[in-house]
């Protein structure tokens, strides 16, 4: 392998979106004495993620970034789980919880170890502002921030993977996607990228139904990002 | 002012392109006993920069990134200054000299001081790979890498400045362009950005004919990036 750059899926692979959101929202709700089913809301919110992006991918919606998709699905779901009567500012603070997600404990040490050896970037379906806020708050050492919003194509559209290679001026074989999701890796591999699978078996908590292990011929498989860094000879 | 992000022009503002290229190429040519007019070549190469981008801006050429524009103008100019009979690999190494430009001595200290307080990004006419290589080699602490290639519009097209604001999810008034060139700042100001002027009176060496001082109502004026950081209360 002659890998020069590693692109990272972010939600689930680098950060624990479910644990972060539930913990933060439970604390926030407790301060306000709200009676909200927070795990139910967070799981339903995440459940709306792929269908909302698919509406963009299939042309039913014009390009819409993830903050806006999240905002719309939150507005629809919040009352069903008991989150009502909040100010627009508070609802926006809730929506921006995705900007504040906490990395898994191995993520920052793994990325720091990789960075002298490889160009590091997210390749996420999140939007630029979300990823920049998260990186600054959480110390994610990206060299640049690539994501669906830059290419106006959500993964797994090939334009997202190939757009990243084009901007990096690298051949797809010089670029690796690192992700906890087999479907994302399969799409990257189909257009020539190298692949690294990270096992994140608690990403969806008790509702996890897939991605317990590698389901393709991935170039590297590791239990976490520190072990991945070690395997990449970093 | 409620500035949240500062965008930097790079060539001339952050890095000393003329001094860097002449120094590196003179050393490289001496090792090979070449007799090339290096200052002449570098000045002519930079002279081709704006006209080549204007061909793209005016639709005479389809989108072409700066590495490719530089490559084409180098191929045309090199023989006139005595750079002949080099391998394609060596000519590419020369072309990639723009990826290795040296910052002015105050640039990295100034950026490091600003970074805790502001989102920092280039907004350069260079391409992504050039800016990423330079940042990694020279320690430029960008949060992300924005440039003409991302928007397929060279500055001073308004799409470049406004595209950066859109991806950052900020109003133009929350974004400042910092540049050593009055024309760049004027274009940014016309679409609502804040402006910071840095005096770089030796950028063009003996051939400098403009930008000895501020020629507009810029929000901040400073002699270098450390002084700029101090004025930005960083």
Contacts between the chains, C-beta under 8 A, distances in Angstrom:
chain1	res1	chain2	res2	distance
A	67	B	169	7.0
A	119	B	132	5.9
A	119	B	136	7.1
A	127	B	167	7.7
A	127	B	169	7.2
A	128	B	144	6.7
A	128	B	167	4.2
A	128	B	168	6.6
A	128	B	169	7.6
A	129	B	167	7.1
A	129	B	168	5.7
A	129	B	169	3.8
A	129	B	170	7.8
A	131	B	144	7.9
A	132	B	119	6.0
A	132	B	143	5.4
A	132	B	144	5.5
A	132	B	168	7.2
A	135	B	143	6.6
A	136	B	119	7.1
A	136	B	143	6.3
A	142	B	144	7.5
A	143	B	132	5.4
A	143	B	135	6.6
A	143	B	136	6.2
A	143	B	145	7.5
A	144	B	128	6.7
A	144	B	131	7.9
A	144	B	132	5.5
A	144	B	142	7.5
A	144	B	144	5.9
A	144	B	145	4.0
A	145	B	143	7.5
A	145	B	144	4.0
A	145	B	145	7.4
A	149	B	167	6.6
A	150	B	150	6.2
A	150	B	167	7.2
A	167	B	127	7.7
A	167	B	128	4.2
A	167	B	129	7.1
A	167	B	149	6.5
A	167	B	150	7.2
A	168	B	128	6.7
A	168	B	129	5.7
A	168	B	132	7.1
A	169	B	67	7.0
A	169	B	127	7.2
A	169	B	128	7.6
A	169	B	129	3.7
A	170	B	129	7.7
